[in-house]
């Protein structure tokens, strides 16, 4: 799948509207005068359709295209704003951190990625529990996945299931278990963890400086968070200076 955010958005929108209309890919292809294979490639994000093709597809679904622009990376700002105002305990409960950690049992792991960053005080969005697991522990990890009736994420069809869940099999290391969603980074050796205590529990956590090296998405969010903090500090400094200047002028 391409890395373009626009391609992913168009793919998601077209698939959503097709499923909302209760149509199969073949039925939509027949209406729009395209092949089912072309529809599949577009919905997977393998290709960016032309505006003409996009309009044909949406017209066949009784919809139309509307284009808007927004500040660059505003989607990141919205995600950070939402994360900053949310209660940490509630967030940890929502993505079932403790349930998954308990279910992992004796499997050696370290909390990684955005999960590690959140536990170290970074107000960034987290959608799933993220861990680092050693390759040599993959059989133990597979046994955990079997116990929890895990379904693996099928990136080709953008749905859960349909692929073998063993980490040795090709595909994203992302599973939906009965305890919640889990994402893993398979490594030769676990990163040296730090211990983070929260709510009466202690978690083995990948240090924040290491997260920024190993997790591109988390690193991008952390950079954005720091930029916003710096911009806010600069704005506050300017406002203080302006106030002081006005006060000095009045006193004179």
MARVO-262854 format. One record per residue (C-alpha): residue number from 0; chain; x, y negated, z. Coordinates in steps of 0.02 Angstrom, whole numbers. Example, Ala and Ser with C-alpha at 12.3 -4.5 7.8 and 13.67 -1.06 7.14 Angstrom:
<pt><n>0</n><chain>A</chain><east>615</east><north>225</north><up>390</up></pt>
<pt><n>1</n><chain>A</chain><east>684</east><north>53</north><up>357</up></pt>
//
This chain:
<pt><n>0</n><chain>A</chain><east>0</east><north>0</north><up>0</up></pt>
<pt><n>1</n><chain>A</chain><east>65</east><north>-175</north><up>-40</up></pt>
<pt><n>2</n><chain>A</chain><east>118</east><north>-289</north><up>102</up></pt>
<pt><n>3</n><chain>A</chain><east>14</east><north>-436</north><up>37</up></pt>
<pt><n>4</n><chain>A</chain><east>-114</east><north>-495</north><up>164</up></pt>
<pt><n>5</n><chain>A</chain><east>-226</east><north>-556</north><up>23</up></pt>
<pt><n>6</n><chain>A</chain><east>-225</east><north>-384</north><up>-59</up></pt>
<pt><n>7</n><chain>A</chain><east>-274</east><north>-303</north><up>107</up></pt>
<pt><n>8</n><chain>A</chain><east>-415</east><north>-428</north><up>133</up></pt>
<pt><n>9</n><chain>A</chain><east>-486</east><north>-401</north><up>-41</up></pt>
<pt><n>10</n><chain>A</chain><east>-472</east><north>-212</north><up>-22</up></pt>
<pt><n>11</n><chain>A</chain><east>-562</east><north>-217</north><up>146</up></pt>
<pt><n>12</n><chain>A</chain><east>-698</east><north>-335</north><up>83</up></pt>
<pt><n>13</n><chain>A</chain><east>-737</east><north>-231</north><up>-71</up></pt>
<pt><n>14</n><chain>A</chain><east>-742</east><north>-68</north><up>25</up></pt>
<pt><n>15</n><chain>A</chain><east>-851</east><north>-147</north><up>160</up></pt>
<pt><n>16</n><chain>A</chain><east>-975</east><north>-215</north><up>33</up></pt>
<pt><n>17</n><chain>A</chain><east>-981</east><north>-51</north><up>-63</up></pt>
<pt><n>18</n><chain>A</chain><east>-1015</east><north>50</north><up>94</up></pt>
<pt><n>19</n><chain>A</chain><east>-1141</east><north>-80</north><up>151</up></pt>
<pt><n>20</n><chain>A</chain><east>-1234</east><north>-54</north><up>-14</up></pt>
<pt><n>21</n><chain>A</chain><east>-1230</east><north>134</north><up>12</up></pt>
<pt><n>22</n><chain>A</chain><east>-1133</east><north>166</north><up>-149</up></pt>
<pt><n>23</n><chain>A</chain><east>-997</east><north>292</north><up>-188</up></pt>
<pt><n>24</n><chain>A</chain><east>-841</east><north>235</north><up>-279</up></pt>
<pt><n>25</n><chain>A</chain><east>-906</east><north>321</north><up>-435</up></pt>
<pt><n>26</n><chain>A</chain><east>-1075</east><north>233</north><up>-425</up></pt>
<pt><n>27</n><chain>A</chain><east>-990</east><north>64</north><up>-409</up></pt>
<pt><n>28</n><chain>A</chain><east>-873</east><north>107</north><up>-552</up></pt>
<pt><n>29</n><chain>A</chain><east>-1022</east><north>148</north><up>-663</up></pt>
<pt><n>30</n><chain>A</chain><east>-1106</east><north>-17</north><up>-620</up></pt>
<pt><n>31</n><chain>A</chain><east>-949</east><north>-121</north><up>-648</up></pt>
<pt><n>32</n><chain>A</chain><east>-886</east><north>-29</north><up>-802</up></pt>
<pt><n>33</n><chain>A</chain><east>-726</east><north>30</north><up>-718</up></pt>
<pt><n>34</n><chain>A</chain><east>-654</east><north>200</north><up>-676</up></pt>
<pt><n>35</n><chain>A</chain><east>-673</east><north>280</north><up>-505</up></pt>
<pt><n>36</n><chain>A</chain><east>-483</east><north>292</north><up>-496</up></pt>
<pt><n>37</n><chain>A</chain><east>-469</east><north>103</north><up>-520</up></pt>
<pt><n>38</n><chain>A</chain><east>-592</east><north>72</north><up>-378</up></pt>
<pt><n>39</n><chain>A</chain><east>-494</east><north>190</north><up>-266</up></pt>
<pt><n>40</n><chain>A</chain><east>-329</east><north>100</north><up>-303</up></pt>
<pt><n>41</n><chain>A</chain><east>-406</east><north>-69</north><up>-265</up></pt>
<pt><n>42</n><chain>A</chain><east>-485</east><north>-10</north><up>-101</up></pt>
<pt><n>43</n><chain>A</chain><east>-321</east><north>69</north><up>-46</up></pt>
<pt><n>44</n><chain>A</chain><east>-231</east><north>-95</north><up>-79</up></pt>
<pt><n>45</n><chain>A</chain><east>-120</east><north>-17</north><up>-213</up></pt>
<pt><n>46</n><chain>A</chain><east>-161</east><north>-154</north><up>-336</up></pt>
<pt><n>47</n><chain>A</chain><east>-225</east><north>-332</north><up>-334</up></pt>
<pt><n>48</n><chain>A</chain><east>-375</east><north>-347</north><up>-451</up></pt>
<pt><n>49</n><chain>A</chain><east>-389</east><north>-498</north><up>-564</up></pt>
<pt><n>50</n><chain>A</chain><east>-518</east><north>-630</north><up>-520</up></pt>
<pt><n>51</n><chain>A</chain><east>-623</east><north>-569</north><up>-667</up></pt>
<pt><n>52</n><chain>A</chain><east>-620</east><north>-390</north><up>-603</up></pt>
<pt><n>53</n><chain>A</chain><east>-658</east><north>-446</north><up>-425</up></pt>
<pt><n>54</n><chain>A</chain><east>-808</east><north>-545</north><up>-486</up></pt>
<pt><n>55</n><chain>A</chain><east>-870</east><north>-396</north><up>-588</up></pt>
<pt><n>56</n><chain>A</chain><east>-861</east><north>-284</north><up>-435</up></pt>
<pt><n>57</n><chain>A</chain><east>-946</east><north>-408</north><up>-321</up></pt>
<pt><n>58</n><chain>A</chain><east>-1082</east><north>-445</north><up>-449</up></pt>
<pt><n>59</n><chain>A</chain><east>-1117</east><north>-259</north><up>-460</up></pt>
<pt><n>60</n><chain>A</chain><east>-1141</east><north>-264</north><up>-271</up></pt>
<pt><n>61</n><chain>A</chain><east>-1253</east><north>-417</north><up>-275</up></pt>
<pt><n>62</n><chain>A</chain><east>-1120</east><north>-525</north><up>-196</up></pt>
<pt><n>63</n><chain>A</chain><east>-1009</east><north>-669</north><up>-252</up></pt>
<pt><n>64</n><chain>A</chain><east>-834</east><north>-730</north><up>-215</up></pt>
<pt><n>65</n><chain>A</chain><east>-801</east><north>-884</north><up>-109</up></pt>
<pt><n>66</n><chain>A</chain><east>-625</east><north>-953</north><up>-92</up></pt>
<pt><n>67</n><chain>A</chain><east>-565</east><north>-1051</north><up>59</up></pt>
<pt><n>68</n><chain>A</chain><east>-394</east><north>-1109</north><up>113</up></pt>
<pt><n>69</n><chain>A</chain><east>-323</east><north>-1121</north><up>288</up></pt>
<pt><n>70</n><chain>A</chain><east>-159</east><north>-1172</north><up>368</up></pt>
<pt><n>71</n><chain>A</chain><east>-19</east><north>-1046</north><up>343</up></pt>
<pt><n>72</n><chain>A</chain><east>-19</east><north>-910</north><up>477</up></pt>
<pt><n>73</n><chain>A</chain><east>-180</east><north>-976</north><up>555</up></pt>
<pt><n>74</n><chain>A</chain><east>-237</east><north>-795</north><up>574</up></pt>
<pt><n>75</n><chain>A</chain><east>-89</east><north>-770</north><up>692</up></pt>
<pt><n>76</n><chain>A</chain><east>-136</east><north>-926</north><up>790</up></pt>
<pt><n>77</n><chain>A</chain><east>-314</east><north>-864</north><up>810</up></pt>
<pt><n>78</n><chain>A</chain><east>-253</east><north>-695</north><up>872</up></pt>
<pt><n>79</n><chain>A</chain><east>-132</east><north>-776</north><up>994</up></pt>
<pt><n>80</n><chain>A</chain><east>-266</east><north>-895</north><up>1060</up></pt>
<pt><n>81</n><chain>A</chain><east>-383</east><north>-750</north><up>1092</up></pt>
<pt><n>82</n><chain>A</chain><east>-248</east><north>-649</north><up>1179</up></pt>
<pt><n>83</n><chain>A</chain><east>-194</east><north>-796</north><up>1287</up></pt>
<pt><n>84</n><chain>A</chain><east>-368</east><north>-821</north><up>1360</up></pt>
<pt><n>85</n><chain>A</chain><east>-405</east><north>-637</north><up>1393</up></pt>
<pt><n>86</n><chain>A</chain><east>-385</east><north>-558</north><up>1564</up></pt>
<pt><n>87</n><chain>A</chain><east>-235</east><north>-440</north><up>1567</up></pt>
<pt><n>88</n><chain>A</chain><east>-321</east><north>-306</north><up>1671</up></pt>
<pt><n>89</n><chain>A</chain><east>-469</east><north>-307</north><up>1553</up></pt>
<pt><n>90</n><chain>A</chain><east>-356</east><north>-294</north><up>1401</up></pt>
<pt><n>91</n><chain>A</chain><east>-261</east><north>-146</north><up>1473</up></pt>
<pt><n>92</n><chain>A</chain><east>-427</east><north>-61</north><up>1510</up></pt>
<pt><n>93</n><chain>A</chain><east>-495</east><north>-96</north><up>1336</up></pt>
<pt><n>94</n><chain>A</chain><east>-357</east><north>-3</north><up>1246</up></pt>
<pt><n>95</n><chain>A</chain><east>-354</east><north>131</north><up>1382</up></pt>
<pt><n>96</n><chain>A</chain><east>-172</east><north>117</north><up>1433</up></pt>
<pt><n>97</n><chain>A</chain><east>-184</east><north>213</north><up>1597</up></pt>
<pt><n>98</n><chain>A</chain><east>-293</east><north>351</north><up>1524</up></pt>
<pt><n>99</n><chain>A</chain><east>-169</east><north>383</north><up>1385</up></pt>
<pt><n>100</n><chain>A</chain><east>-18</east><north>371</north><up>1499</up></pt>
<pt><n>101</n><chain>A</chain><east>-96</east><north>498</north><up>1618</up></pt>
<pt><n>102</n><chain>A</chain><east>-138</east><north>613</north><up>1472</up></pt>
<pt><n>103</n><chain>A</chain><east>42</east><north>610</north><up>1409</up></pt>
<pt><n>104</n><chain>A</chain><east>90</east><north>710</north><up>1563</up></pt>
<pt><n>105</n><chain>A</chain><east>273</east><north>767</north><up>1561</up></pt>
<pt><n>106</n><chain>A</chain><east>309</east><north>704</north><up>1385</up></pt>
<pt><n>107</n><chain>A</chain><east>463</east><north>589</north><up>1393</up></pt>
<pt><n>108</n><chain>A</chain><east>414</east><north>419</north><up>1321</up></pt>
<pt><n>109</n><chain>A</chain><east>442</east><north>233</north><up>1335</up></pt>
<pt><n>110</n><chain>A</chain><east>306</east><north>104</north><up>1306</up></pt>
<pt><n>111</n><chain>A</chain><east>357</east><north>5</north><up>1153</up></pt>
<pt><n>112</n><chain>A</chain><east>307</east><north>-129</north><up>1029</up></pt>
<pt><n>113</n><chain>A</chain><east>164</east><north>-247</north><up>1070</up></pt>
<pt><n>114</n><chain>A</chain><east>114</east><north>-144</north><up>1222</up></pt>
<pt><n>115</n><chain>A</chain><east>287</east><north>-170</north><up>1297</up></pt>
<pt><n>116</n><chain>A</chain><east>283</east><north>-355</north><up>1256</up></pt>
<pt><n>117</n><chain>A</chain><east>112</east><north>-377</north><up>1338</up></pt>
<pt><n>118</n><chain>A</chain><east>169</east><north>-292</north><up>1498</up></pt>
<pt><n>119</n><chain>A</chain><east>317</east><north>-412</north><up>1504</up></pt>
<pt><n>120</n><chain>A</chain><east>203</east><north>-564</north><up>1498</up></pt>
<pt><n>121</n><chain>A</chain><east>192</east><north>-602</north><up>1312</up></pt>
<pt><n>122</n><chain>A</chain><east>11</east><north>-650</north><up>1270</up></pt>
<pt><n>123</n><chain>A</chain><east>3</east><north>-561</north><up>1102</up></pt>
<pt><n>124</n><chain>A</chain><east>-136</east><north>-452</north><up>1030</up></pt>
<pt><n>125</n><chain>A</chain><east>-126</east><north>-265</north><up>1059</up></pt>
<pt><n>126</n><chain>A</chain><east>-240</east><north>-142</north><up>968</up></pt>
<pt><n>127</n><chain>A</chain><east>-170</east><north>24</north><up>1031</up></pt>
<pt><n>128</n><chain>A</chain><east>-49</east><north>101</north><up>1154</up></pt>
<pt><n>129</n><chain>A</chain><east>124</east><north>105</north><up>1073</up></pt>
<pt><n>130</n><chain>A</chain><east>262</east><north>223</north><up>1130</up></pt>
<pt><n>131</n><chain>A</chain><east>434</east><north>282</north><up>1079</up></pt>
<pt><n>132</n><chain>A</chain><east>455</east><north>473</north><up>1075</up></pt>
<pt><n>133</n><chain>A</chain><east>610</east><north>576</north><up>1037</up></pt>
<pt><n>134</n><chain>A</chain><east>609</east><north>690</north><up>886</up></pt>
<pt><n>135</n><chain>A</chain><east>668</east><north>835</north><up>992</up></pt>
<pt><n>136</n><chain>A</chain><east>510</east><north>817</north><up>1096</up></pt>
<pt><n>137</n><chain>A</chain><east>396</east><north>825</north><up>944</up></pt>
<pt><n>138</n><chain>A</chain><east>329</east><north>999</north><up>987</up></pt>
<pt><n>139</n><chain>A</chain><east>276</east><north>937</north><up>1159</up></pt>
<pt><n>140</n><chain>A</chain><east>202</east><north>784</north><up>1077</up></pt>
<pt><n>141</n><chain>A</chain><east>106</east><north>893</north><up>953</up></pt>
<pt><n>142</n><chain>A</chain><east>37</east><north>996</north><up>1098</up></pt>
<pt><n>143</n><chain>A</chain><east>-26</east><north>835</north><up>1177</up></pt>
<pt><n>144</n><chain>A</chain><east>-109</east><north>785</north><up>1013</up></pt>
<pt><n>145</n><chain>A</chain><east>-194</east><north>954</north><up>1003</up></pt>
<pt><n>146</n><chain>A</chain><east>-256</east><north>942</north><up>1182</up></pt>
<pt><n>147</n><chain>A</chain><east>-332</east><north>773</north><up>1151</up></pt>
<pt><n>148</n><chain>A</chain><east>-415</east><north>821</north><up>985</up></pt>
<pt><n>149</n><chain>A</chain><east>-314</east><north>690</north><up>895</up></pt>
<pt><n>150</n><chain>A</chain><east>-350</east><north>634</north><up>718</up></pt>
<pt><n>151</n><chain>A</chain><east>-209</east><north>557</north><up>619</up></pt>
<pt><n>152</n><chain>A</chain><east>-229</east><north>397</north><up>521</up></pt>
<pt><n>153</n><chain>A</chain><east>-241</east><north>431</north><up>335</up></pt>
<pt><n>154</n><chain>A</chain><east>-170</east><north>274</north><up>254</up></pt>
<pt><n>155</n><chain>A</chain><east>-215</east><north>333</north><up>80</up></pt>
<pt><n>156</n><chain>A</chain><east>-401</east><north>336</north><up>117</up></pt>
<pt><n>157</n><chain>A</chain><east>-397</east><north>214</north><up>264</up></pt>
<pt><n>158</n><chain>A</chain><east>-487</east><north>331</north><up>383</up></pt>
<pt><n>159</n><chain>A</chain><east>-450</east><north>452</north><up>524</up></pt>
<pt><n>160</n><chain>A</chain><east>-422</east><north>634</north><up>483</up></pt>
<pt><n>161</n><chain>A</chain><east>-383</east><north>736</north><up>329</up></pt>
<pt><n>162</n><chain>A</chain><east>-197</east><north>748</north><up>365</up></pt>
<pt><n>163</n><chain>A</chain><east>-95</east><north>860</north><up>480</up></pt>
<pt><n>164</n><chain>A</chain><east>-63</east><north>774</north><up>645</up></pt>
<pt><n>165</n><chain>A</chain><east>113</east><north>841</north><up>681</up></pt>
<pt><n>166</n><chain>A</chain><east>237</east><north>695</north><up>682</up></pt>
<pt><n>167</n><chain>A</chain><east>352</east><north>792</north><up>563</up></pt>
<pt><n>168</n><chain>A</chain><east>220</east><north>776</north><up>427</up></pt>
<pt><n>169</n><chain>A</chain><east>234</east><north>625</north><up>314</up></pt>
<pt><n>170</n><chain>A</chain><east>124</east><north>477</north><up>354</up></pt>
<pt><n>171</n><chain>A</chain><east>99</east><north>342</north><up>485</up></pt>
<pt><n>172</n><chain>A</chain><east>130</east><north>394</north><up>664</up></pt>
<pt><n>173</n><chain>A</chain><east>-41</east><north>338</north><up>720</up></pt>
<pt><n>174</n><chain>A</chain><east>-175</east><north>446</north><up>802</up></pt>
<pt><n>175</n><chain>A</chain><east>-349</east><north>427</north><up>874</up></pt>
<pt><n>176</n><chain>A</chain><east>-362</east><north>535</north><up>1029</up></pt>
<pt><n>177</n><chain>A</chain><east>-509</east><north>562</north><up>1145</up></pt>
<pt><n>178</n><chain>A</chain><east>-423</east><north>440</north><up>1263</up></pt>
<pt><n>179</n><chain>A</chain><east>-397</east><north>302</north><up>1135</up></pt>
<pt><n>180</n><chain>A</chain><east>-282</east><north>254</north><up>991</up></pt>
<pt><n>181</n><chain>A</chain><east>-97</east><north>295</north><up>1006</up></pt>
<pt><n>182</n><chain>A</chain><east>47</east><north>239</north><up>894</up></pt>
<pt><n>183</n><chain>A</chain><east>220</east><north>314</north><up>906</up></pt>
<pt><n>184</n><chain>A</chain><east>395</east><north>269</north><up>849</up></pt>
<pt><n>185</n><chain>A</chain><east>493</east><north>430</north><up>830</up></pt>
<pt><n>186</n><chain>A</chain><east>675</east><north>406</north><up>881</up></pt>
<pt><n>187</n><chain>A</chain><east>832</east><north>508</north><up>908</up></pt>
<pt><n>188</n><chain>A</chain><east>854</east><north>435</north><up>1082</up></pt>
<pt><n>189</n><chain>A</chain><east>734</east><north>337</north><up>1190</up></pt>
<pt><n>190</n><chain>A</chain><east>776</east><north>154</north><up>1219</up></pt>
<pt><n>191</n><chain>A</chain><east>843</east><north>118</north><up>1393</up></pt>
<pt><n>192</n><chain>A</chain><east>683</east><north>62</north><up>1482</up></pt>
<pt><n>193</n><chain>A</chain><east>651</east><north>-64</north><up>1617</up></pt>
<pt><n>194</n><chain>A</chain><east>519</east><north>-33</north><up>1750</up></pt>
<pt><n>195</n><chain>A</chain><east>368</east><north>-148</north><up>1747</up></pt>
<pt><n>196</n><chain>A</chain><east>246</east><north>-140</north><up>1891</up></pt>
<pt><n>197</n><chain>A</chain><east>66</east><north>-190</north><up>1867</up></pt>
<pt><n>198</n><chain>A</chain><east>-92</east><north>-148</north><up>1962</up></pt>
<pt><n>199</n><chain>A</chain><east>-4</east><north>-29</north><up>2079</up></pt>
<pt><n>200</n><chain>A</chain><east>76</east><north>70</north><up>1938</up></pt>
<pt><n>201</n><chain>A</chain><east>251</east><north>71</north><up>1867</up></pt>
<pt><n>202</n><chain>A</chain><east>278</east><north>89</north><up>1679</up></pt>
<pt><n>203</n><chain>A</chain><east>437</east><north>131</north><up>1580</up></pt>
<pt><n>204</n><chain>A</chain><east>446</east><north>-13</north><up>1456</up></pt>
<pt><n>205</n><chain>A</chain><east>559</east><north>-57</north><up>1310</up></pt>
<pt><n>206</n><chain>A</chain><east>646</east><north>-224</north><up>1350</up></pt>
<pt><n>207</n><chain>A</chain><east>577</east><north>-373</north><up>1257</up></pt>
<pt><n>208</n><chain>A</chain><east>741</east><north>-410</north><up>1169</up></pt>
<pt><n>209</n><chain>A</chain><east>738</east><north>-233</north><up>1098</up></pt>
<pt><n>210</n><chain>A</chain><east>556</east><north>-247</north><up>1046</up></pt>
<pt><n>211</n><chain>A</chain><east>603</east><north>-394</north><up>934</up></pt>
<pt><n>212</n><chain>A</chain><east>729</east><north>-283</north><up>845</up></pt>
<pt><n>213</n><chain>A</chain><east>623</east><north>-127</north><up>825</up></pt>
<pt><n>214</n><chain>A</chain><east>447</east><north>-193</north><up>794</up></pt>
<pt><n>215</n><chain>A</chain><east>424</east><north>-316</north><up>651</up></pt>
<pt><n>216</n><chain>A</chain><east>243</east><north>-359</north><up>690</up></pt>
<pt><n>217</n><chain>A</chain><east>276</east><north>-390</north><up>875</up></pt>
<pt><n>218</n><chain>A</chain><east>430</east><north>-493</north><up>832</up></pt>
<pt><n>219</n><chain>A</chain><east>328</east><north>-602</north><up>713</up></pt>
<pt><n>220</n><chain>A</chain><east>197</east><north>-633</north><up>848</up></pt>
<pt><n>221</n><chain>A</chain><east>328</east><north>-672</north><up>979</up></pt>
<pt><n>222</n><chain>A</chain><east>414</east><north>-797</north><up>864</up></pt>
<pt><n>223</n><chain>A</chain><east>247</east><north>-879</north><up>828</up></pt>
<pt><n>224</n><chain>A</chain><east>207</east><north>-887</north><up>1014</up></pt>
<pt><n>225</n><chain>A</chain><east>374</east><north>-972</north><up>1051</up></pt>
<pt><n>226</n><chain>A</chain><east>351</east><north>-1095</north><up>909</up></pt>
<pt><n>227</n><chain>A</chain><east>181</east><north>-1144</north><up>976</up></pt>
<pt><n>228</n><chain>A</chain><east>252</east><north>-1165</north><up>1152</up></pt>
<pt><n>229</n><chain>A</chain><east>392</east><north>-1275</north><up>1084</up></pt>
<pt><n>230</n><chain>A</chain><east>270</east><north>-1379</north><up>982</up></pt>
<pt><n>231</n><chain>A</chain><east>159</east><north>-1402</north><up>1135</up></pt>
<pt><n>232</n><chain>A</chain><east>307</east><north>-1456</north><up>1240</up></pt>
<pt><n>233</n><chain>A</chain><east>363</east><north>-1582</north><up>1108</up></pt>
<pt><n>234</n><chain>A</chain><east>186</east><north>-1651</north><up>1096</up></pt>
<pt><n>235</n><chain>A</chain><east>175</east><north>-1669</north><up>1285</up></pt>
<pt><n>236</n><chain>A</chain><east>344</east><north>-1756</north><up>1290</up></pt>
<pt><n>237</n><chain>A</chain><east>289</east><north>-1879</north><up>1155</up></pt>
<pt><n>238</n><chain>A</chain><east>126</east><north>-1913</north><up>1246</up></pt>
<pt><n>239</n><chain>A</chain><east>220</east><north>-1946</north><up>1409</up></pt>
<pt><n>240</n><chain>A</chain><east>338</east><north>-2063</north><up>1318</up></pt>
<pt><n>241</n><chain>A</chain><east>194</east><north>-2158</north><up>1238</up></pt>
<pt><n>242</n><chain>A</chain><east>107</east><north>-2175</north><up>1406</up></pt>
<pt><n>243</n><chain>A</chain><east>266</east><north>-2237</north><up>1488</up></pt>
<pt><n>244</n><chain>A</chain><east>294</east><north>-2360</north><up>1347</up></pt>
<pt><n>245</n><chain>A</chain><east>119</east><north>-2432</north><up>1363</up></pt>
<pt><n>246</n><chain>A</chain><east>139</east><north>-2444</north><up>1551</up></pt>
<pt><n>247</n><chain>A</chain><east>305</east><north>-2534</north><up>1532</up></pt>
<pt><n>248</n><chain>A</chain><east>229</east><north>-2655</north><up>1408</up></pt>
<pt><n>249</n><chain>A</chain><east>85</east><north>-2695</north><up>1524</up></pt>
<pt><n>250</n><chain>A</chain><east>203</east><north>-2723</north><up>1669</up></pt>
<pt><n>251</n><chain>A</chain><east>305</east><north>-2844</north><up>1566</up></pt>
//
